[in-house]
Amino acid sequence: MEYAVGVILGLVVGGFATASGFDRDRSFYPTVLIVIAAYYSLFAVMGAPPYASLVVETAVGLVFAGIALLGFKQSLWLAAAGIVGHGLFDFLIHPSLVTNPGMPEWWPGFCGTIDIVIGGWLAFRLWKFPSRHT
């Protein structure tokens, strides 16, 4: 179910961003990347002490924040790759990297799916309408 919700919400977020004009601002998708990466630190704080996962989750979040900054400054293609990359991270790396007791069991599937859909939405927009995202 988390995968279906991720796909639907990803399309809703991308569609709303386009229809409303929010994604005309080059900071929109880099900000989305920062926010989605920050959720894992939030879950680490929600987990039981001693919050060992907080250090790892924050470090990983900072890597994605750096990618977001580069995407904002240099090319939104980096933001698209970062968002999709975060989705792949959710599926392939996060489960073996850290145990986060505050994270809902369904979160990696949902987050990975919505990330890939939103990142794909941005990539499609950049490919199809490159002059609108400069």
PyMOL commands that set and color helices and strands:
alter all, ss='L'
color gray80, all
select helices_A, chain A and resi 2-20+22-24+28-46+52-73+76-92+94-97+107-128+130-133
alter helices_A, ss='H'
color red, helices_A
deselect
rebuild
show_as cartoon
